[in-house]
């Protein structure tokens, strides 16, 4: 599979997974967390599908498209670990989280997601959902939408 086809498959899985998860948490109170703002495409999509929810966003630096800049009070800038600790100290209860941290080196990305998993758990509302491109630990892995290959995107319940 070409890198372009792989990227398209990933974007489609991400969109379908987020749409599915947004519907699944419709009756669950709580905020949304987008871990890894990047260009802002996912954040922009979350704003569209979850218009009544506060969406927390974290990333090392703010370098997204100008139309996707989150409100200053919702953007946690810095390394993931202290930002997750800060979010937990705020007492946030996250109903839906999207994990998109990574440097593109699978082994390092898997190690990082495992290391951050307990900190993510500390901000999740019981029954909340996580949509992730990397494996997370300490959560119940669940089956996502039928349209997504099991290895393409991962789904968890807190």
Buried (B, 14 or more C-beta within 10 A) or exposed (E): EEEEEEEEBEEBBBBBBBBBBBEBBEEBEBBBBBBBBBEBBBBBBBBEBBEEBBBBBBBEEEEBEEEBBBEEEBBBEEEBEEBBEBBBEEEBBBBBBBBBBBEEEEEEBBEBBBEBBEBBBBBBBEEBBBBBBBBBBEBEBEEBBEEBEEEBBBBBBB
